[in-house]
Amino acid sequence: MNPTLIGLAVAAVLGWAALDHGFGGFLLMALFLAVGALAGRVLEGRLDLRGLRDALTGRRSSS
């Protein structure tokens, strides 16, 4: 899928949430979209959670 089309779809969803549910709904929808994107990258194998955890805790992944 084209990145421009994906960005347009995300903007439409966030715009709908803002119009229909106010700023709180907008923030909640943005959080759900971020979690969904993160889960999709993990399932595709494009994000290594162990490496991410090591980076966040200050451990080095290479020796």
Residue pairs with C-beta under 8 A, 6 or more apart in sequence:
10 33
13 29
13 33
14 26
14 29
14 30
14 33
17 25
17 26
17 28
17 29
17 30
18 25
18 26
21 28
21 29
38 47
41 47
42 49
51 61
54 60
54 61
55 61
